[in-house]
Amino acid sequence: MARQSHDMIIRNGTVVTAERTERADIAVQGGKVVAVGQQIGQAPVEIDATERLVMPGGVDSHCHIEQLSGAGLMNADSFETATRSALIGGTTTTISFAAQHPGQKLSKVVEDYQALAAKGAICDHAFHIIVSDLSGGNLTDDLPSLLAQGHRSIKLFTVYDRVRMGDEDILDVLWCARCHGGLVNIHSENDGLIRWMTRRLIEAGKTGARFHPASHPRAAEIEALNRMCIFSEVTGQPVMLFHISCAEGVEIVRAARARGVPALAETCPHYLFMTVDQLDLPGNEAAGLMCSPPQRELKDQEALWQALERGYLQVVSSDHAPYRLDDTGKFAHGRDAPFNKIANGMPGLETRLPLLFDAMVSQGRLGAERFVALTATNPADIYGLPGKGRIAPGADADIVLWDPDRTVTFGVDDLHDNTGYNPYAGRVVRGWPETVISRGEIVVDQGRVLGKPGRGRRLPMEISTSMRPLPDPAATLPS
């Protein structure tokens, strides 16, 4: 009897998942993984993965794409350029933001972002809904409806003029998510403290980009993280605390989880691989490295790595926030603008996985299985995307073949997004994603993008285990 024929077979590779590493072949049919093992049949397309690590495609659960910022500045990337860059870096699923500004209807905001992604996205995608205005039925009608449609992730800010929410509104959104099923992600910094520090720095003539970190002191992050953990505890509603940057933030998350608060947390490569010292440059030369919260110190890096090892942090996302170093982006207010008029953020979709592969796999810190967990499996599980982030029968065939021996030196402007610079220029990494497969289709081969704009699909989120609220909130509240 002839062996079963599949669409594609990946042979002779070392398959790495969050649970195990094994020599195995992978059979793909209809865009899905149908078998992992030995003697699994034949296929018209066979890929030899000898001496390659075969891993799930990355899931980047925090990236800003074709988004208007709270300051009214459009970022540099379209869905086409951003997802092209993501795929070259080994990421096959993005979760970006549908950003509401005051006066907008949430339902129309999401509709507009979905249309942009449907036209340009090369990889599969989902959205977080940035909520900034609860009026006009947004809280009572639009948000519950969107949650029911599978947009089960909400993003809130405690900082920035046009998008920040007050405590009572934050609690209302947490309760809405609790009642209708979803996860609330929070950018947690104390707005008043940042405003106060910024004013004092500007008045003292300390206006260059290197003073940006001083305007966002760790105390601002510490206070807001602690407050959001208390809100999660009171409502029983799960939260994801975005971009933890400091040791004290790690301790707040650890302590909250230890007392039963349903708090999850992530960090980003710029906190693991950069320090505040790198911004100590004259004038605005450090503009390309500005982000919020800012980079911290070596002791904070170590605390973050330990937190990833011990499970206090569950995800490493890119926080890709691309702005060009010109008057369309960072310098929209002029080359000599004070730091508080320079857009925050840097590109990261393409560099996230190579940086982490080099540190975790090539250099042996945490290992290949934890690399897969933190960059693919965990975000897929947390955000209710069961077909993503794994190599197993029934999962989407989103698969990356890594050459563990290839060494790459990042260049000044070598990324495939539309940002025009690489914040990691000069850094050497070992390990590179040479073949990227999305739903059984080879979309990247040796650095060439073969996937076409618009092939990406919008992914509805299921109610995941991480989204389920505590059965009894800490306070006695009306249902």
C-alpha positions as a printed Julia matrix, in Angstrom:
479×3 Matrix{Float64}:
   0.0    0.0    0.0
   1.36   3.41  -0.94
   2.13   5.73   1.9
  -0.18   8.69   2.37
   0.59  11.75   0.25
   0.58  15.2    1.9
   1.02  18.71   0.54
   4.39  19.23   2.2
   6.83  17.3    4.37
   9.68  18.85   6.36
  12.25  16.1    6.85
  15.28  15.41   9.02
  14.96  18.46  11.26
  15.22  18.91  15.01
  11.7   19.93  16.01
  11.52  22.24  19.02
   8.3   23.0   20.86
   7.63  24.52  24.27
   7.51  20.99  25.7
  10.21  18.96  23.93
  13.01  18.71  21.39
  13.08  15.72  19.04
  14.25  14.54  15.64
  11.1   14.28  13.58
   9.46  14.94  10.25
   6.4   17.17   9.87
   3.55  16.53   7.43
   1.4   19.43   6.25
  -1.93  19.23   4.48
  -4.48  21.95   3.81
  -2.37  24.5    5.67
  -2.38  22.41   8.87
   0.1   20.16  10.59
  -1.3   16.63  10.27
   1.55  14.52  11.63
   4.83  14.82  13.52
   7.05  11.77  13.64
   8.76   9.24  11.41
   7.63   7.53   8.19
   4.76   9.94   7.72
   4.27   9.59   4.0
   5.19  11.51   0.88
   4.51  14.95  -0.57
   5.14  16.87  -3.79
   6.98  19.51  -1.73
   9.69  18.19   0.56
  12.03  20.4    2.56
  15.29  19.02   3.91
  15.78  20.42   7.41
  19.02  18.6    8.17
  21.05  20.56  10.73
  18.17  22.97  11.21
  16.04  23.73  14.26
  12.37  23.57  13.25
  10.24  25.81  15.44
   6.75  27.33  15.48
   6.45  30.72  13.84
   6.71  33.55  16.32
   3.64  35.29  17.75
   4.35  38.96  18.41
   1.6   40.1   20.73
   2.55  43.77  21.03
   3.26  45.76  17.88
   2.03  49.07  16.49
   1.16  48.93  12.79
  -0.34  51.67  10.59
  -1.43  53.38  13.79
  -2.06  57.0   14.66
  -0.4   57.75  17.99
  -2.02  59.56  20.88
  -0.04  62.64  19.79
  -1.59  62.46  16.33
   1.48  61.09  14.52
   1.14  58.2   12.06
   3.81  55.57  12.5
   6.05  54.56   9.63
   4.73  51.11   8.78
   1.82  49.92   6.7
   0.51  46.41   7.29
   2.46  45.32   4.24
   5.84  46.69   5.36
   5.4   45.63   8.99
   4.32  42.07   8.28
   7.02  41.71   5.63
   9.57  42.61   8.29
   7.92  40.31  10.81
   8.08  37.31   8.47
  11.75  37.84   7.63
  12.43  37.81  11.36
  10.52  34.54  11.86
   7.24  35.95  13.19
   4.13  34.56  11.47
   1.39  36.12  13.65
   1.04  39.71  14.82
  -1.3   41.28  17.34
  -1.33  45.01  16.71
  -3.65  47.79  17.82
  -6.94  49.25  16.67
  -6.51  52.64  18.3
  -9.52  54.64  19.38
  -9.15  58.39  19.88
 -11.63  60.57  21.77
 -14.93  61.02  19.95
 -14.6   57.84  17.87
 -16.9   54.82  17.91
 -15.05  51.65  18.81
 -16.91  49.59  16.22
 -15.88  51.96  13.4
 -12.28  52.05  14.61
 -11.98  48.26  14.49
 -13.71  48.11  11.11
 -11.21  50.58   9.65
  -8.16  48.74  10.97
  -9.5   45.41   9.73
  -9.83  46.91   6.25
  -6.23  48.14   6.3
  -4.95  44.74   7.4
  -7.1   42.85   4.88
  -5.49  44.87   2.11
  -1.85  44.74   3.21
  -1.06  42.07   5.81
   1.09  39.21   4.57
   0.81  37.21   7.8
  -2.1   36.3   10.04
  -3.11  38.86  12.62
  -5.37  39.92  15.45
  -6.0   43.19  17.26
  -5.96  44.73  20.69
  -8.62  47.45  20.98
  -7.16  50.63  22.44
  -9.99  52.16  24.45
  -9.77  55.84  25.37
 -13.4   57.08  25.27
 -16.28  55.22  26.93
 -19.0   57.67  25.97
 -21.75  57.3   23.38
 -22.4   53.61  23.97
 -18.77  52.56  23.58
 -18.77  50.89  27.0
 -22.32  49.58  27.04
 -22.74  48.51  23.4
 -19.64  48.59  21.19
 -17.15  46.98  23.54
 -19.35  44.02  24.52
 -20.21  43.47  20.86
 -16.56  43.51  19.79
 -15.61  41.08  22.55
 -18.32  38.73  21.31
 -16.88  39.0   17.78
 -13.54  37.67  18.98
 -11.73  40.95  19.62
 -11.07  39.8   23.16
  -8.05  41.94  23.98
  -8.29  45.52  25.24
  -5.46  48.01  25.72
  -5.58  50.87  28.22
  -3.13  53.67  29.03
  -2.61  55.36  32.38
  -0.49  58.02  30.64
  -0.49  60.31  27.53
  -2.91  63.17  26.97
  -5.36  61.86  24.4
  -5.58  58.22  25.44
  -5.04  57.96  29.18
  -7.94  56.8   31.33
  -8.83  57.67  34.88
  -9.11  55.05  37.56
 -12.91  54.8   37.54
 -13.0   54.31  33.77
 -10.28  51.66  34.01
 -12.36  49.79  36.57
 -15.41  50.01  34.29
 -13.44  48.45  31.42
 -12.09  45.71  33.67
 -15.62  44.89  34.76
 -16.88  44.87  31.17
 -14.13  42.42  30.21
 -14.97  40.3   33.24
 -18.63  40.12  32.23
 -18.09  39.46  28.5
 -14.78  37.58  28.31
 -11.47  39.19  27.5
  -8.05  40.33  28.66
  -7.11  43.91  29.58
  -3.57  45.0   28.69
  -2.24  48.09  30.42
   0.57  50.56  29.79
   1.25  51.38  33.43
   3.04  54.6   34.31
   1.99  57.44  36.62
   1.03  60.38  34.42
   1.35  63.09  37.07
   4.85  62.06  38.09
   6.02  62.01  34.47
   4.5   65.45  33.8
   6.13  66.87  36.92
   9.56  65.44  36.08
   9.27  66.6   32.46
   8.41  70.15  33.48
  11.35  70.36  35.87
  13.8   69.01  33.28
  12.61  71.38  30.54
  12.73  74.36  32.9
  16.33  73.42  33.76
  17.28  73.39  30.08
  17.72  69.63  30.0
  15.9   69.09  26.73
  17.97  66.59  24.71
  16.86  63.02  24.04
  19.24  61.72  26.7
  17.02  63.3   29.37
  13.95  61.31  28.31
  14.68  58.42  30.74
  14.85  60.85  33.66
  11.37  62.08  32.78
  10.0   58.53  33.14
  11.48  57.47  36.5
  11.07  53.91  37.67
   8.83  55.25  40.45
   6.24  56.13  37.81
   6.18  52.53  36.62
   6.25  51.11  40.13
   3.25  53.15  41.3
   1.06  52.41  38.3
   1.9   48.7   38.16
   0.99  48.34  41.82
  -2.28  50.23  41.28
  -3.25  48.08  38.28
  -2.54  44.9   40.23
  -4.83  46.16  43.0
  -7.55  46.91  40.43
  -7.18  43.4   39.01
  -7.42  42.0   42.53
 -10.54  44.0   43.38
 -12.4   43.08  40.18
 -11.0   39.58  39.78
 -10.36  40.46  36.11
  -7.13  39.23  34.47
  -4.7   41.85  33.21
  -1.55  41.76  31.09
   0.98  44.32  32.28
   2.88  45.52  29.25
   6.63  46.14  28.87
   7.99  45.59  32.39
  11.34  47.38  32.46
  12.68  47.32  36.0
  13.48  45.03  38.92
  10.86  46.65  41.14
   8.23  45.99  38.48
   9.16  42.33  38.47
   8.76  42.2   42.24
   5.31  43.82  42.08
   4.17  41.22  39.55
   5.7   38.36  41.54
   4.07  39.46  44.78
   0.7   40.02  43.15
   0.69  36.6   41.51
   1.79  35.02  44.78
  -1.32  36.36  46.52
  -3.57  35.15  43.72
  -3.99  38.24  41.55
  -4.71  37.21  37.93
  -1.86  39.33  36.57
   0.27  38.38  33.58
   3.26  40.39  32.38
   5.67  40.78  29.5
   8.95  42.45  28.71
  10.68  43.45  25.47
  14.11  43.04  23.85
  15.09  46.68  24.4
  14.91  46.09  28.14
  16.84  42.82  27.92
  19.58  44.05  25.57
  19.85  47.84  26.08
  20.66  50.07  29.03
  19.97  53.72  29.75
  23.66  54.53  29.18
  23.18  54.03  25.44
  21.05  57.18  25.34
  23.83  59.34  26.76
  24.5   61.1   23.46
  24.65  64.81  22.58
  21.66  66.73  21.27
  18.97  64.44  19.91
  21.27  61.71  18.63
  19.52  59.23  20.94
  16.07  59.93  19.46
  15.99  56.55  17.7
  16.37  54.74  21.04
  13.66  56.58  22.94
  10.84  54.43  24.3
   8.48  54.42  27.26
   9.1   53.11  29.8
  12.76  53.8   29.03
  15.64  51.38  29.2
  17.01  50.9   32.7
  20.24  49.45  34.13
  22.18  46.18  34.02
  20.69  45.1   37.35
  17.24  45.47  35.83
  18.24  43.33  32.84
  19.31  40.58  35.18
  16.06  40.81  37.15
  14.07  40.51  33.92
  16.01  37.43  32.77
  15.47  35.8   36.16
  11.77  36.62  35.96
  11.54  34.95  32.55
  13.3   31.89  33.94
  11.05  31.68  37.01
   7.79  32.32  35.17
   6.94  35.73  36.64
   6.96  37.12  33.1
   5.23  35.04  30.45
   5.96  36.77  27.13
   8.67  38.7   25.29
   7.06  40.96  22.67
   8.67  43.54  20.4
   6.58  46.65  21.17
   7.4   47.55  17.57
   6.69  51.3   17.36
   8.27  52.6   14.13
   8.98  56.26  13.52
  11.45  57.48  10.92
  14.32  59.77  11.89
  12.9   62.66   9.88
  10.08  65.19   9.89
   7.48  62.46   9.31
   8.44  60.73  12.54
  10.82  61.44  15.39
  11.51  65.0   14.26
   8.0   66.11  13.35
   8.59  69.1   15.67
  12.08  69.81  14.37
  15.56  68.36  14.79
  16.1   70.38  17.96
  12.75  69.61  19.55
  12.77  68.91  23.3
  12.55  65.25  24.27
   8.86  65.51  25.18
   8.09  66.44  21.56
   9.92  63.43  20.08
   7.89  60.32  19.24
   8.61  57.34  21.47
   9.31  53.89  20.1
  11.63  51.9   17.88
  11.37  49.09  15.32
  11.52  45.54  16.66
   9.35  43.11  14.66
  12.29  41.79  12.65
  14.94  41.79  15.37
  12.96  40.29  18.27
  13.46  36.62  17.48
  17.08  36.73  16.23
  18.12  38.66  19.35
  16.37  36.21  21.65
  17.52  33.13  19.7
  21.12  34.3   20.03
  20.77  34.84  23.79
  18.55  31.9   24.69
  19.56  29.19  22.23
  23.02  30.02  20.88
  24.35  31.29  24.2
  22.28  28.83  26.21
  20.36  31.19  28.47
  17.02  29.46  29.24
  17.25  27.2   26.16
  15.36  26.49  22.96
  12.12  25.25  24.51
  11.74  28.37  26.66
  12.52  30.47  23.59
   9.56  28.88  21.83
   7.32  29.25  24.87
   8.05  32.94  25.47
   7.9   34.05  21.83
   5.21  31.81  20.33
   3.3   29.33  22.49
   2.59  31.5   25.53
   1.29  34.54  23.62
  -0.87  32.27  21.43
  -2.33  30.59  24.51
  -2.83  33.8   26.49
  -4.61  35.6   23.65
  -6.84  32.7   22.66
  -5.21  31.68  19.36
  -5.17  27.87  19.7
  -3.99  27.22  16.13
  -0.84  29.27  16.58
   2.45  28.99  18.44
   2.88  25.22  18.28
   3.83  22.32  16.02
   1.24  19.63  16.61
  -1.49  17.88  14.62
  -4.34  20.3   14.02
  -2.27  23.46  14.43
  -1.71  25.87  11.58
   1.47  25.02   9.69
   3.32  28.15  10.78
   6.85  26.83  10.87
  10.34  28.36  10.81
  13.58  26.62   9.9
  16.44  28.19  11.84
  20.08  27.9   10.79
  21.69  27.78  14.25
  25.18  28.48  12.9
  24.56  31.48  10.67
  26.08  34.67  12.06
  24.58  38.06  11.17
  25.82  41.54  12.01
  22.97  44.05  12.08
  23.49  47.03   9.79
  22.55  50.68  10.13
  19.54  50.34   7.8
  19.06  46.66   6.98
  15.53  46.0    8.2
  12.6   45.36   5.86
  10.1   47.65   7.58
   9.73  51.33   6.68
  11.57  52.84   9.64
  14.91  53.47   7.96
  17.21  52.48  10.82
  18.13  49.52  13.01
  18.49  50.33  16.74
  20.74  47.26  17.11
  23.21  48.26  14.37
  26.58  46.61  14.95
  25.23  43.82  17.15
  26.16  40.27  16.13
  23.69  37.41  16.49
  24.15  33.71  15.83
  21.12  31.83  14.51
  18.87  33.0   11.7
  15.39  32.14  10.33
  16.13  31.05   6.74
  12.79  29.5    5.73
   9.42  30.73   7.0
   6.15  28.89   6.36
   2.7   30.35   7.01
  -0.32  28.02   6.85
   1.67  25.59   4.73
   2.91  28.24   2.27
   6.6   29.15   2.01
   6.48  32.92   2.54
  10.19  33.59   3.13
  13.06  31.72   1.51
  16.65  32.78   2.2
  15.63  36.36   2.91
  13.25  36.69  -0.04
   9.61  37.39   0.81
   7.34  35.25  -1.36
   4.03  35.94   0.39
   1.73  38.51  -1.14
   0.03  41.46   0.58
  -3.48  40.59   1.71
  -2.87  36.87   2.18
  -2.91  37.27   5.97
  -6.08  36.33   7.81
  -7.72  38.02  10.76
  -7.75  35.67  13.75
 -10.71  35.73  16.14
  -9.68  35.16  19.73
 -11.25  32.49  21.89
 -11.76  32.95  25.62
  -8.51  31.52  26.9
  -7.73  30.17  30.36
  -5.76  33.37  30.99
  -8.87  35.46  30.31
 -11.08  33.73  32.85
 -11.77  35.94  35.89
 -11.51  34.84  39.47
 -14.75  33.22  40.64
 -15.07  35.68  43.51
 -13.64  39.2   43.17
 -11.82  40.61  46.17
 -14.59  43.14  46.81
 -18.3   42.39  47.0
 -19.55  44.04  43.83
 -22.93  43.98  42.1
 -23.18  41.77  39.04
